[in-house]
């Protein structure tokens, strides 16, 4: 148990310092870790915003390049990192869609004449970012939880998430119903703590 606590403390310290280390562009290892940490989140947000699959990776890299340029100027006292990152994603997405819309209008003008074209309406970016961030944090938290439990605890918890009753889980896992309830409670508590820790570390 102590070894796990020490490991958690080390992970927390590493994640807290990663953002600070990544601001030093000479620290290539820190930046690589940082980019890997947020790549999937950026990709998912852009996908939800409606960026075509063929352009997703390219636009994600543009966001990361913008981060490389702007990260040394990030001030944690002025805004949460999540808020700051979301602004960069939003700006890049808006620029992309404006460019696409401009190109579409040019093509439509050639093919359809001087008719008035329908204005492009951007999706609710803030809502999408909030949703994807919650999913991202939940996924990271669950990964940590799986690393901290042994035996059947995770299996029991996931069966519960799938809608199985305690009695059904007990039958499937050859455990008692009381044990099933205990394991589910332990995993749920750990997951809640990890989500809270990650929110503090990454936001």
Buried (B, 14 or more C-beta within 10 A) or exposed (E): EEEEEEEBEEBBEEBEEBBEBBBEEEBEEBBEBBBEBBBBBBBBBBBBBEBEEEEBEEBBBBBBEBBBEBBEEBEEEEBEBBEBBBBBBBEBBEEBBEEBBEEEBEEEEEEEEEEEEEEEEEEEBEEBBEBBBEEBBBEBBBEBBBEBBEEBBBBBBBBBEEEBEBEBBBEBBEBEBEBBBBBBEBBBEBBEBBBEBBBEBBE
